[in-house]
Amino acid sequence: MENVYDNCPILENDKWLLRFVEKEDIDDLLYVYGDKNALPFFNSDNCHGDNFYYPTKEKMASAIDFWLYSYNEKFFVRWTIIDKTSSKAVGTIEMFHRPSNGDFGEVGVIRLDVGSDYENESSLREILSLIIPPAFELFDCNEIISKVPIYAVEREKAFLGYGFKRTDTCLIGEDGYAYNGYCVITK
């Protein structure tokens, strides 16, 4: 498989399209990242205080610019999630390879952000079914972790139903803080 930073693959099925984020996604993503009901489900662990709440076009544009910059610097990849039924962007997936640091070894980290209308077991599980199979190779890892807060009932059903397991292992941030609430899936 090609290096994900040389050529970001498009992943799709009959309902979902995952493609590299574009500046033109701003209006749809403003709806997602300005959604206060979705905000508690976004994983901002180790993100230097960013909570992913972008209620203005300027803040959303700045975030997209940072995502594009981060891809060019090979920090992470951010896909836009398109619901083919509505042809609208309904969220994003960020993924990267994290070198061993703290309790987790080398892992792939996935951040799955969707608008509150899509924070349900069925939608999340379908999206996971697109990203997880190629992710092990794309990010050269044998394990993938994702934050699933204990209050995220639908998210937990989706992740556990897909094959993730809860773990007590913490992700140690750059600042030494131990972040908990993760689930893990092994290749």
C-alpha positions in Angstrom: 0.0 0.0 0.0 1.2 3.5 -0.8 2.4 5.8 2.0 -0.7 7.6 3.3 1.2 10.9 3.3 2.1 10.6 -0.4 -1.4 9.6 -1.5 -4.3 9.7 0.9 -6.7 6.9 -0.1 -10.4 7.4 -0.7 -12.5 4.8 1.3 -16.1 4.2 0.5 -19.1 2.0 0.5 -22.7 2.5 -0.6 -23.5 4.9 2.3 -20.2 6.6 3.2 -17.3 8.3 1.5 -14.1 9.1 3.4 -11.8 11.4 1.5 -9.0 13.8 2.4 -10.3 17.0 4.0 -10.7 20.1 1.7 -11.1 23.8 2.4 -14.4 23.6 0.6 -15.7 21.4 3.5 -15.9 24.5 5.7 -19.7 25.1 5.7 -20.6 21.4 6.4 -17.9 21.1 9.0 -18.9 24.3 10.7 -22.2 22.7 11.4 -20.4 19.7 12.9 -17.8 21.5 14.9 -20.2 24.2 16.0 -22.6 21.5 17.3 -22.5 21.8 21.1 -24.3 18.4 21.4 -21.4 16.7 19.5 -18.6 18.5 21.4 -18.5 16.1 24.4 -17.7 13.2 22.0 -14.6 14.8 20.4 -11.3 13.6 21.6 -9.0 16.5 22.4 -6.5 14.6 24.5 -3.0 15.9 24.1 -4.2 18.7 21.7 -2.7 21.6 23.6 -6.0 22.9 24.9 -8.0 22.8 21.7 -11.4 21.3 22.3 -12.5 21.2 18.7 -15.4 23.7 19.1 -15.3 26.0 16.1 -18.5 28.1 16.1 -17.4 30.6 13.5 -16.3 30.3 9.9 -12.9 31.9 10.8 -12.2 29.3 13.5 -13.3 26.4 11.2 -11.1 27.8 8.4 -8.2 28.0 10.8 -8.7 24.4 11.9 -8.8 23.1 8.3 -5.7 25.1 7.5 -4.0 23.4 10.5 -5.2 20.0 9.3 -3.8 20.5 5.8 -0.5 21.8 7.3 -0.3 18.8 9.6 -0.7 16.4 6.7 2.0 18.1 4.8 4.3 17.8 7.8 3.2 14.1 8.2 1.8 14.7 11.7 -1.6 13.1 11.0 -4.2 12.5 8.3 -7.7 14.0 8.5 -10.5 12.5 6.3 -13.8 14.1 5.8 -16.8 11.8 6.3 -19.5 12.3 3.6 -23.0 10.9 4.0 -23.8 9.8 0.4 -27.5 10.1 1.1 -27.3 13.9 1.7 -23.9 14.5 0.0 -22.9 16.5 3.1 -19.8 16.3 5.2 -21.0 15.0 8.6 -17.7 14.7 10.4 -14.0 13.9 10.2 -11.6 11.1 11.1 -8.1 11.9 12.2 -5.5 9.2 12.3 -1.8 8.9 13.0 1.0 6.6 14.1 2.0 7.3 17.6 5.5 6.1 18.7 5.8 4.3 22.0 5.5 6.8 24.8 4.1 5.8 28.2 1.9 2.8 28.7 0.8 2.3 25.1 3.4 0.9 22.7 3.4 2.0 19.1 -0.2 2.4 18.1 -2.4 4.0 15.5 -4.6 6.7 17.1 -8.0 7.4 15.6 -10.2 10.5 16.4 -13.7 10.1 15.0 -15.8 13.3 15.1 -19.4 13.4 13.8 -22.3 15.7 14.3 -24.7 14.7 17.0 -27.2 13.4 14.4 -24.7 10.7 13.6 -23.6 9.9 17.1 -25.3 6.5 17.0 -24.2 2.9 17.0 -25.1 2.1 13.4 -23.5 5.2 11.8 -20.3 4.9 13.9 -19.9 1.2 13.3 -20.3 1.6 9.5 -17.7 4.3 9.5 -15.3 2.2 11.6 -15.8 -0.7 9.1 -14.3 1.6 6.4 -11.3 3.0 8.2 -10.1 0.2 10.5 -9.2 -2.6 8.0 -6.7 -0.5 6.0 -5.6 1.6 9.0 -3.2 -1.1 10.3 -1.2 -1.0 7.1 -1.6 2.7 6.4 -0.2 3.6 9.8 2.2 0.7 10.3 0.6 -0.5 13.6 -0.7 -3.7 15.2 -3.0 -1.9 17.6 -5.4 1.1 17.2 -6.7 3.1 20.1 -9.6 5.6 20.3 -11.1 7.6 23.1 -14.5 6.4 24.1 -15.8 8.3 27.2 -17.9 6.2 29.6 -20.9 8.5 28.9 -20.8 7.8 25.2 -23.2 4.9 25.2 -23.9 4.7 21.5 -20.2 5.2 20.7 -19.2 2.4 23.1 -21.7 0.0 21.6 -20.3 0.8 18.1 -16.7 0.4 19.1 -17.2 -2.7 21.2 -19.5 -4.2 18.6 -16.8 -3.7 16.0 -14.2 -5.6 18.1 -12.5 -2.9 20.2 -12.0 -3.7 23.9 -11.9 -1.3 26.9 -8.5 -0.8 28.4 -7.2 0.7 31.6 -4.0 1.7 29.8 -3.5 5.4 29.7 -2.2 7.6 26.9 0.6 9.7 28.3 0.5 13.2 26.8 3.5 15.4 25.8 2.9 17.2 29.1 3.1 14.0 31.1 -0.7 13.9 31.8 -2.3 10.4 31.7 -5.4 10.3 29.6 -7.8 7.5 30.2 -11.1 6.2 28.6 -9.5 4.3 25.6 -10.5 1.3 23.7 -8.1 -0.8 21.7 -8.3 -3.2 18.7 -5.5 -5.5 17.7 -4.7 -6.6 14.2 
